[in-house]
């Protein structure tokens, strides 16, 4: 008779190596899925990809390097100007030293003539020589008078020699000081040149290491930035027009009020935005427009290439107004005006360190020499933080 036994339930035993690995695999996969779903659920819509954030950092770094290079360029320009001025001063002093040395040698030759004459006389006393060689009392008188004159000339020759020697020593000292100053200026010039080159080399290397896709993303960021700057420039230009219209209306009201009262009250002051050098400003702008497309080269003042302050200096020079070489000095060369009062021809300065400048041409636009690898171009003044503006005198 067959026995019907109830099947025993299997009691799970310890996991074997294979089953343990399988369980762990399933657990890891499940956790990864949960984590991925959690990250996907929490991710902000439209968040940039890691590669995009990397490109933004590259752009930020490149912009910083170009800015630092431009600041160093202005220091280089200042050092070069000092060096050129000091070299001219040294050349002038050396010419003066050479002339003074010739006068000293001439005084020395004169003294030598008197010394030779005294040697030929054997050092004989003047009175004894006079009495010995005189034929008569009149000859004694004449010879005494002549010796007095010769003694006076000899004394003058000694005085001249001493004076020339003192002046020569003084001028040689000034020349030595100027040479030391020139050496220091040349050292500064070399340092700033190296700084500029180092910054530009690093920026070029960063850009050269980008892939084609990264370069495309970088170009898109630049385009977006330019479009935003143009929108801001258009808004600024509209604000300038509105404020100019309001100023003109206030002036007309003040003038009409004065006329109707019949009083002789002084007329309202002219608008501070009215250019006092309109024709010269137009000439400076015409010069700047003629340079469009020429390359930016740091330290250049034309005619084939420019840096930012070299361009503005050359533009206003064509109108007969001399500007200093650096942005730091140009910002002091004229009348300060607000951004809302800008007129064509005004200089617009950028960044807190005043390291860049452009020539305003109206409607929120300027002509400037931007940076290495770029050319003289028109651009909105809103593409960089504005420090202030100046109307050249």
KOLTI-665729 format. One line per 5 residues: number of its first residue (from 0); their letters; for each residue x, y, z of C-alpha. Coordinates in Angstrom, 3 decimals, m for minus. Layout:
N
NUM	a	X,Y,Z  ... .
***
This chain:
393
0	xxxxx	0.000,0.000,0.000  1.395,3.212,m1.075  2.032,5.693,1.651  0.965,9.273,1.122  3.442,11.478,2.942 .
5	xxxxx	3.093,15.212,3.007  6.006,16.821,1.157  8.375,18.605,3.434  8.951,22.305,2.900  12.455,23.193,1.874 .
10	xxxxx	14.354,25.096,4.460  16.656,27.605,2.763  20.213,26.848,3.450  23.229,29.113,3.318  23.838,30.924,0.013 .
15	xxxxx	26.412,29.456,m2.233  28.996,31.689,m3.893  27.075,31.799,m7.173  23.706,32.544,m5.578  25.286,35.226,m3.371 .
20	xxxxx	26.745,37.036,m6.379  23.411,36.831,m8.161  21.566,38.337,m5.222  24.070,41.118,m4.823  23.851,41.858,m8.546 .
25	xxxxx	20.093,42.186,m8.408  20.311,44.372,m5.295  22.900,46.712,m6.840  20.878,47.063,m10.028  17.761,47.827,m8.045 .
30	xxxxx	19.527,50.474,m5.979  21.003,52.059,m9.097  17.573,52.210,m10.681  16.089,53.819,m7.597  18.957,56.356,m7.410 .
35	xxxxx	18.663,57.197,m11.121  14.914,57.642,m10.854  15.388,59.796,m7.777  17.964,62.019,m9.536  15.780,62.283,m12.620 .
40	xxxxx	12.791,63.254,m10.528  14.764,65.896,m8.598  16.693,67.408,m11.565  15.643,70.927,m12.417  14.134,71.162,m15.892 .
45	xxxxx	16.435,72.817,m18.392  19.559,72.398,m16.233  22.763,72.681,m18.301  24.745,69.611,m19.076  28.071,69.186,m17.279 .
50	xxxxx	29.857,69.897,m20.589  27.971,73.183,m20.914  28.998,74.224,m17.416  32.593,73.383,m18.344  32.429,75.623,m21.420 .
55	xxxxx	31.025,78.449,m19.332  33.963,78.092,m16.958  36.370,78.090,m19.884  34.752,81.245,m21.238  34.913,82.894,m17.829 .
60	xxxxx	38.586,81.986,m17.495  39.445,83.197,m21.011  37.613,86.498,m20.423  39.494,86.942,m17.155  42.828,86.266,m18.845 .
65	xxxxx	42.095,88.757,m21.626  41.096,91.350,m19.042  44.275,90.736,m17.054  46.311,90.953,m20.265  44.710,94.289,m21.109 .
70	xxxxx	45.465,95.648,m17.652  49.061,94.513,m18.070  49.073,96.135,m21.527  48.201,99.491,m19.979  51.037,99.020,m17.496 .
75	xxxxx	53.312,98.153,m20.415  52.173,101.307,m22.249  52.912,103.416,m19.173  56.342,101.805,m18.718  57.156,102.292,m22.406 .
80	xxxxx	56.167,105.953,m22.245  58.378,106.470,m19.181  61.204,104.601,m20.874  60.975,106.711,m24.044  60.891,109.940,m22.017 .
85	xxxxx	63.804,108.845,m19.850  65.837,107.764,m22.876  65.326,111.196,m24.474  66.394,112.854,m21.207  69.500,110.679,m20.983 .
90	xxxxx	70.461,111.456,m24.577  70.118,115.177,m23.892  72.188,114.938,m20.716  74.910,112.934,m22.454  75.121,115.571,m25.189 .
95	xxxxx	75.433,118.240,m22.504  78.133,116.237,m20.717  80.086,115.953,m23.973  79.874,119.700,m24.544  80.858,120.410,m20.949 .
100	xxxxx	83.809,118.032,m21.253  85.032,119.935,m24.320  84.852,123.228,m22.398  86.719,121.609,m19.526  89.441,120.416,m21.888 .
105	xxxxx	89.708,123.905,m23.371  90.142,125.398,m19.898  92.745,122.753,m19.139  94.684,123.656,m22.323  94.666,127.326,m21.341 .
110	xxxxx	96.089,126.486,m17.946  98.734,124.376,m19.656  99.827,127.357,m21.747  100.367,129.466,m18.649  102.181,126.625,m16.898 .
115	xxxxx	104.538,126.202,m19.872  105.302,129.915,m19.918  106.100,129.861,m16.231  108.381,126.874,m16.755  110.274,128.716,m19.514 .
120	xxxxx	110.790,131.691,m17.205  112.375,129.333,m14.718  110.053,130.460,m11.978  111.826,133.866,m11.750  110.078,136.442,m9.610 .
125	xxxxx	108.114,138.999,m11.606  109.923,142.036,m10.128  113.370,140.580,m10.758  112.576,139.696,m14.357  111.184,143.170,m14.980 .
130	xxxxx	114.233,144.960,m13.675  116.624,142.586,m15.411  115.235,142.925,m18.909  114.008,146.536,m18.832  115.956,149.166,m20.807 .
135	xxxxx	114.366,152.165,m19.113  111.949,153.141,m16.327  109.167,153.350,m18.953  109.889,149.766,m19.952  109.621,148.771,m16.306 .
140	xxxxx	106.195,150.390,m16.095  104.986,148.847,m19.358  106.172,145.384,m18.436  104.633,145.610,m14.976  101.290,146.597,m16.507 .
145	xxxxx	101.521,143.700,m18.967  102.353,141.214,m16.227  99.375,142.433,m14.199  97.117,141.721,m17.165  98.684,138.307,m17.726 .
150	xxxxx	98.282,137.435,m14.057  94.608,138.436,m14.209  94.053,136.236,m17.276  95.820,133.372,m15.590  93.601,133.726,m12.533 .
155	xxxxx	90.533,133.840,m14.775  91.727,130.700,m16.539  92.056,128.924,m13.193  88.579,130.078,m12.174  87.116,128.944,m15.505 .
160	xxxxx	88.745,125.551,m15.186  87.401,125.032,m11.680  83.898,126.159,m12.702  83.857,123.893,m15.767  85.117,120.962,m13.725 .
165	xxxxx	82.360,121.446,m11.105  79.629,121.734,m13.769  80.953,118.689,m15.603  80.855,116.647,m12.393  77.295,117.824,m11.680 .
170	xxxxx	76.058,116.917,m15.171  77.771,113.539,m15.058  75.954,112.861,m11.759  72.571,113.762,m13.291  73.312,111.598,m16.302 .
175	xxxxx	74.194,108.659,m14.036  70.904,109.069,m12.128  68.942,109.240,m15.371  70.683,106.140,m16.674  69.736,104.280,m13.481 .
180	xxxxx	66.129,105.441,m13.874  66.158,104.345,m17.501  67.410,100.916,m16.489  64.577,100.603,m13.941  61.998,101.645,m16.560 .
185	xxxxx	63.383,99.112,m19.013  63.116,96.416,m16.343  59.455,97.323,m15.707  58.830,97.291,m19.431  60.263,93.790,m19.712 .
190	xxxxx	58.196,92.563,m16.739  54.908,93.886,m18.103  55.655,92.497,m21.549  56.215,89.055,m20.055  52.979,89.320,m18.044 .
195	xxxxx	50.953,90.148,m21.147  52.491,87.324,m23.136  51.909,84.816,m20.315  48.206,85.689,m19.993  47.625,85.586,m23.738 .
200	xxxxx	49.449,82.265,m24.103  47.291,80.663,m21.423  44.094,81.980,m23.050  45.140,80.675,m26.474  45.978,77.251,m25.037 .
205	xxxxx	42.567,76.995,m23.370  40.821,77.826,m26.635  43.057,75.539,m28.698  42.221,72.540,m26.498  38.477,72.802,m27.134 .
210	xxxxx	36.767,70.281,m29.391  34.711,71.392,m32.366  31.501,70.833,m30.395  32.835,72.835,m27.458  33.877,75.669,m29.761 .
215	xxxxx	30.363,75.729,m31.203  28.881,75.997,m27.702  31.355,78.759,m26.862  30.356,80.664,m30.019  26.705,80.311,m29.017 .
220	xxxxx	27.467,81.784,m25.595  29.311,84.697,m27.208  26.394,85.302,m29.581  23.900,85.281,m26.723  26.033,87.761,m24.794 .
225	xxxxx	26.305,90.057,m27.831  22.549,90.007,m28.420  21.888,90.898,m24.799  24.391,93.774,m25.029  22.660,95.104,m28.157 .
230	xxxxx	19.274,95.040,m26.417  20.689,96.968,m23.481  22.371,99.447,m25.837  19.097,100.085,m27.649  17.331,100.701,m24.333 .
235	xxxxx	20.144,103.033,m23.250  19.947,104.980,m26.519  16.179,105.419,m26.093  16.692,106.642,m22.536  19.322,109.128,m23.756 .
240	xxxxx	16.908,110.485,m26.374  14.131,110.874,m23.818  16.391,112.690,m21.369  17.744,114.946,m24.119  14.188,115.830,m25.163 .
245	xxxxx	13.242,116.575,m21.558  16.294,118.829,m21.102  15.512,120.719,m24.282  11.889,121.187,m23.209  12.965,122.542,m19.811 .
250	xxxxx	15.339,124.989,m21.452  12.610,126.218,m23.821  10.220,126.684,m20.917  12.802,128.643,m18.973  13.576,130.775,m22.026 .
255	xxxxx	9.891,131.431,m22.754  9.290,132.371,m19.134  12.154,134.851,m19.259  10.887,136.412,m22.522  7.281,136.792,m21.306 .
260	xxxxx	8.295,138.501,m18.075  10.431,140.990,m19.931  13.164,140.599,m17.358  16.824,140.424,m18.172  17.458,137.373,m16.042 .
265	xxxxx	20.339,135.282,m17.257  19.410,132.520,m19.652  19.451,128.921,m18.550  22.818,127.251,m18.808  23.346,125.183,m21.886 .
270	xxxxx	22.906,121.464,m21.629  26.017,119.765,m20.296  25.557,117.188,m23.051  25.997,119.760,m25.802  29.414,119.069,m27.305 .
275	xxxxx	31.791,122.017,m27.290  34.011,120.348,m29.886  31.476,118.908,m32.318  33.559,119.241,m35.480  36.626,117.763,m33.791 .
280	xxxxx	34.541,114.901,m32.414  33.240,114.194,m35.922  36.816,114.143,m37.198  37.883,111.724,m34.463  34.966,109.427,m35.297 .
285	xxxxx	35.766,109.577,m39.016  39.329,108.503,m38.236  38.128,105.632,m36.045  35.731,104.424,m38.753  38.602,104.363,m41.223 .
290	xxxxx	40.421,101.900,m38.928  37.566,99.351,m38.812  38.849,95.860,m39.517  42.461,96.561,m38.520  43.858,94.050,m36.008 .
295	xxxxx	44.168,94.555,m32.293  47.823,94.337,m31.234  48.719,95.104,m27.652  50.963,98.149,m27.290  50.183,99.333,m30.857 .
300	xxxxx	49.320,102.929,m31.752  48.832,102.540,m35.499  48.783,102.986,m38.335  48.278,99.305,m39.221  47.168,98.026,m35.790 .
305	xxxxx	45.983,99.373,m32.437  45.255,98.560,m28.843  42.272,100.250,m27.179  43.947,103.403,m25.863  46.210,103.586,m28.905 .
310	xxxxx	43.106,103.857,m31.094  41.424,106.601,m29.060  44.692,108.519,m28.801  45.222,108.360,m32.575  41.590,109.270,m33.318 .
315	xxxxx	41.650,112.452,m31.259  45.163,113.303,m32.450  43.751,113.436,m35.987  41.379,116.135,m34.680  44.230,118.151,m33.188 .
320	xxxxx	43.788,117.101,m29.549  46.578,115.253,m27.753  45.548,112.523,m25.326  47.862,110.650,m22.941  48.862,107.109,m23.819 .
325	xxxxx	47.145,105.009,m21.152  43.490,104.608,m20.181  44.406,105.667,m16.642  45.615,109.043,m17.918  43.026,109.463,m20.674 .
330	xxxxx	40.210,109.251,m18.110  41.602,112.473,m16.574  41.951,114.321,m19.900  38.650,116.104,m20.259  35.255,116.714,m18.690 .
335	xxxxx	33.472,113.858,m16.957  29.976,113.177,m18.301  27.294,110.721,m17.247  26.293,107.795,m19.425  22.905,109.404,m20.101 .
340	xxxxx	24.658,112.544,m21.422  27.045,110.803,m23.818  27.700,112.507,m27.153  29.522,111.126,m30.210  33.268,111.451,m29.719 .
345	xxxxx	33.215,110.926,m25.955  35.497,108.321,m24.417  33.832,105.476,m22.516  35.948,103.593,m19.963  35.268,100.095,m18.657 .
350	xxxxx	35.904,97.936,m15.570  36.794,99.102,m12.094  40.479,99.161,m12.995  39.808,101.401,m16.062  41.657,98.968,m18.319 .
355	xxxxx	39.618,99.469,m21.517  38.309,102.420,m23.525  36.159,102.964,m26.598  35.065,105.936,m28.737  31.337,106.610,m28.490 .
360	xxxxx	29.550,107.068,m31.841  25.927,107.370,m30.695  22.887,105.080,m30.246  24.635,103.174,m27.461  27.457,102.093,m29.787 .
365	xxxxx	31.212,102.646,m29.834  34.261,101.885,m31.955  37.011,100.097,m30.051  39.941,97.719,m30.366  38.656,94.768,m28.282 .
370	xxxxx	41.321,92.138,m27.628  44.006,89.953,m29.245  42.668,87.913,m32.138  40.002,90.519,m32.841  39.831,93.670,m34.972 .
375	xxxxx	38.757,97.285,m34.563  34.954,97.128,m34.647  31.654,98.701,m33.658  30.108,97.302,m30.483  27.519,98.188,m27.828 .
380	xxxxx	28.963,100.022,m24.846  26.837,97.725,m22.678  28.904,94.609,m23.408  31.289,95.514,m20.550  30.765,97.153,m17.150 .
385	xxxxx	31.078,100.933,m17.624  33.404,102.825,m15.293  32.712,106.335,m16.579  32.948,108.676,m19.557  35.001,111.719,m20.532 .
390	xxx	34.610,114.430,m23.160  38.109,115.390,m24.387  38.891,119.099,m24.067 .
***
